[in-house]
Amino acid sequence: MRKTVFILLLFFATTATAQKSEWLATDKYMHFTTGYIMSSTTYAFTYKFTESRQKAFWYSFGVSIAAGIGKELYDKHVKKTRFDPKDATVTALGGLVGSITFKIAI
């Protein structure tokens, strides 16, 4: 499982770097960081109350996915801008990295 996740992270990292596109825009770093922080915080609290690494992983990763999609839906419907799937993906990727980091650390 860890090898698969590592390979996927490596694939996304090299793809994003190779394309030199919007994937490296400044706001993507903010999305990644936000996903990481939300996921890490959720992991810590969930693990504290459930003592289950599996629940903590999936809940924390799910929160980052929901945050990324929720932010983009807010942008589309309230701010009247476009839904950017790249922003949602980068937020979820930050959450995945946060969840993995905490799962390994705890």
Contact map, one row per residue, 1 for C-alpha under 8 A:
1111100000000000000000000000000000000000000000000000000000000000000000000000000000000000000000000000000000
1111110000000000000000000000000000000000000000000000000000000000000000000000000000000000000000000000000000
1111111000000000000000000000000000000000000000000000000000000000000000000000000000000000000000000000000000
1111111100000000000000000000000000000000000000000000000000000000000000000000000000000000000000000000000000
1111111110000000000000000000000000000000000000000000000000000000000000000000000000000000000000000000000000
0111111111000000000000000000000000000000000000000000000000000000000000000000000000000000000000000000000000
0011111111100000000000000000000000000000000000000000000000000000000000000000000000000000000000000000000000
0001111111110000000000000000000000000000000000000000000000000000000000000000000000000000000000000000000000
0000111111111000000000000000000000000000000000000000000000000000000000000000000000000000000000000000000000
0000011111111100000000000000000000000000000000000000000000000000000000000000000000000000000000000000000000
0000001111111110000000000000000000000000000000000000000000000000000000000000000000000000000000000000000000
0000000111111111000000000000000000000000000000000000000000000000000000000000000000000000000000000000000000
0000000011111111100000000000000000000000000000000000000000000000000000000000000000000000000000000000000000
0000000001111111110000000000000000000000000000000000000000000000000000000000000000000000000000000000000000
0000000000111111111000000000000000000000000000000000000000000000000000000000000000000000000000000000000000
0000000000011111111110110000000000000000000000000000000000000000000000000000000000000000000000000000000000
0000000000001111111100110000000000000000000000000000000000000000000000000000000000000000000000000000000000
0000000000000111111100000000000000000000000000000000000000000000000000000000000000000000000000000000000000
0000000000000011111110000000000000000000000000000000000000000000000000000000000000000000000000000000000000
0000000000000001111111110000000000000000000000000000000000000000000000000000000000000000000000000000000000
0000000000000001001111111000000000000000000000000000000000000000000000000000000000000000000000000000000000
0000000000000000000111111000000000000000000000000000000000000000000000000000000000000000000000000000000000
0000000000000001100111111001000000000000000000000000000000000000000000000000000000000100000000000000000000
0000000000000001100111111101100000000000000000000000000000000000000000000000000000000000000000000000000000
0000000000000000000011111111100000000000000000000000000000000000000000000000000000000000000000000000000000
0000000000000000000000011111110000000000000000000000000000000000000000000000000000000000000000000000000000
0000000000000000000000001111111000000000000000000000000000000000000000000000000000000000000000000000000000
0000000000000000000000111111111100000000000000000000000000000000000000000000000000000010011000000000000000
0000000000000000000000011111111110000000000000000000000000000000000000000000000000000000000000000000000000
0000000000000000000000000111111111000000000000000000000000000000000000000000000000000000000000000000000000
0000000000000000000000000011111111100000000000000000000000000000000100000000000000000011011001000000000000
0000000000000000000000000001111111110000000000000000000000000000000000000000000000000000011111100000000000
0000000000000000000000000000111111111000000000000000000000000000000000000000000000000000001001000000000000
0000000000000000000000000000011111111100000000000000000000000000000000000000000000000000001001000000000000
0000000000000000000000000000001111111110000000000000000000000001101100000000000000000000011111100100000000
0000000000000000000000000000000111111111000000000000000000000001000000000000000000000000001001111110000000
0000000000000000000000000000000011111111100000000000000000000000000000000000000000000000000000100100000000
0000000000000000000000000000000001111111110000000000000000010011000000000000000000000000000000100000000000
0000000000000000000000000000000000111111111000000000000000011011000000000000000000000000000001110110000000
0000000000000000000000000000000000011111111100000000000000010000000000000000000000000000000000100110010000
0000000000000000000000000000000000001111111110000000000000010000000000000000000000000000000000000000000000
0000000000000000000000000000000000000111111111000000000100110010000000000000000000000000000000000000000000
0000000000000000000000000000000000000011111111100000000110110000000000000000000000000000000000000010010000
0000000000000000000000000000000000000001111111110000000100000000000000000000000000000000000000000000010000
0000000000000000000000000000000000000000111111111000000000000000000000000000000000000000000000000000000000
0000000000000000000000000000000000000000011111111111001100110000000000000000000000000000000000000000000000
0000000000000000000000000000000000000000001111111111101100000000000000000000000000000000000000000000000000
0000000000000000000000000000000000000000000111111110000000000000000000000000000000000000000000000000000000
0000000000000000000000000000000000000000000011111110000000000000000000000000000000000000000000000000000000
0000000000000000000000000000000000000000000001111111001100000000000000000000000000000000000000000000000000
0000000000000000000000000000000000000000000001111111100000000000000000000000000000000000000000000000000000
0000000000000000000000000000000000000000000001100111111100000000000000000000000000000000000000000000000000
0000000000000000000000000000000000000000000000100011111110000000000000000000000000000000000000000000001000
0000000000000000000000000000000000000000000000000001111111000000000000000000000000000000000000000000000000
0000000000000000000000000000000000000000000001100101111111100000000000000000000000000000000000000000000000
0000000000000000000000000000000000000000011101100101111111110000000000000000000000000000000000000010000000
0000000000000000000000000000000000000000001000000000111111111000000000000000000000000000000000000011001000
0000000000000000000000000000000000000000000000000000011111111100000000000000000000000000000000000010000000
0000000000000000000000000000000000000000011001000000001111111110000000000000000000000000000000000000000000
0000000000000000000000000000000000000111111001000000000111111111000000000000000000000000000000100010000000
0000000000000000000000000000000000000010000000000000000011111111100000000000000000000000000100110010000000
0000000000000000000000000000000000000000000000000000000001111111110000000000000000000000000000000000000000
0000000000000000000000000000000000000110010000000000000000111111111000000000000000000000000000100000000000
0000000000000000000000000000000000110110000000000000000000011111111100000000000000000000001101110000000000
0000000000000000000000000000000000100000000000000000000000001111111110000000000000000001101100100000000000
0000000000000000000000000000000000000000000000000000000000000111111111000000000000000000000000000000000000
0000000000000000000000000000000000100000000000000000000000000011111111100000000000000001001000000000000000
0000000000000000000000000000001000100000000000000000000000000001111111110000000000000011111100000000000000
0000000000000000000000000000000000000000000000000000000000000000111111111000000000000001000000000000000000
0000000000000000000000000000000000000000000000000000000000000000011111111100000000000000000000000000000000
0000000000000000000000000000000000000000000000000000000000000000001111111110000000000001000000000000000000
0000000000000000000000000000000000000000000000000000000000000000000111111111000001111011000000000000000000
0000000000000000000000000000000000000000000000000000000000000000000011111111110000100000000000000000000000
0000000000000000000000000000000000000000000000000000000000000000000001111111111000000000000000000000000000
0000000000000000000000000000000000000000000000000000000000000000000000111111111111100000000000000000000000
0000000000000000000000000000000000000000000000000000000000000000000000011111111111100000000000000000000000
0000000000000000000000000000000000000000000000000000000000000000000000001111111110000000000000000000000000
0000000000000000000000000000000000000000000000000000000000000000000000001111111100000000000000000000000000
0000000000000000000000000000000000000000000000000000000000000000000000000111111110000000000000000000000000
0000000000000000000000000000000000000000000000000000000000000000000000000011111111000000000000000000000000
0000000000000000000000000000000000000000000000000000000000000000000000000011101111100000000000000000000000
0000000000000000000000000000000000000000000000000000000000000000000000010011000111110000000000000000000000
0000000000000000000000000000000000000000000000000000000000000000000000011011000011111000000000000000000000
0000000000000000000000000000000000000000000000000000000000000000000000010000000001111111000000000000000000
0000000000000000000000000000000000000000000000000000000000000000000000010000000000111111100000000000000000
0000000000000000000000100000000000000000000000000000000000000000000000000000000000011111110000000000000000
0000000000000000000000000001001000000000000000000000000000000000000100010000000000011111111000000000000000
0000000000000000000000000000001000000000000000000000000000000000101110110000000000011111111100000000000000
0000000000000000000000000000000000000000000000000000000000000000100100000000000000001111111110000000000000
0000000000000000000000000001001100100000000000000000000000000000000100000000000000000111111111000000000000
0000000000000000000000000001001111110000000000000000000000000001101100000000000000000011111111100000000000
0000000000000000000000000000000100100000000000000000000000001001100100000000000000000001111111110000000000
0000000000000000000000000000000100100000000000000000000000000000000000000000000000000000111111111000000000
0000000000000000000000000000001111110010000000000000000000000001000000000000000000000000011111111100000000
0000000000000000000000000000000100111111000000000000000000011011100000000000000000000000001111111110000000
0000000000000000000000000000000000010010000000000000000000001001000000000000000000000000000111111111000000
0000000000000000000000000000000000010000000000000000000000000000000000000000000000000000000011111111100000
0000000000000000000000000000000000111011000000000000000000000000000000000000000000000000000001111111110000
0000000000000000000000000000000000010011001000000000000111011000000000000000000000000000000000111111111000
0000000000000000000000000000000000000000000000000000000010000000000000000000000000000000000000011111111100
0000000000000000000000000000000000000000000000000000000000000000000000000000000000000000000000001111111110
0000000000000000000000000000000000000001001100000000000000000000000000000000000000000000000000000111111111
0000000000000000000000000000000000000000000000000000100010000000000000000000000000000000000000000011111111
0000000000000000000000000000000000000000000000000000000000000000000000000000000000000000000000000001111111
0000000000000000000000000000000000000000000000000000000000000000000000000000000000000000000000000000111111
0000000000000000000000000000000000000000000000000000000000000000000000000000000000000000000000000000011111
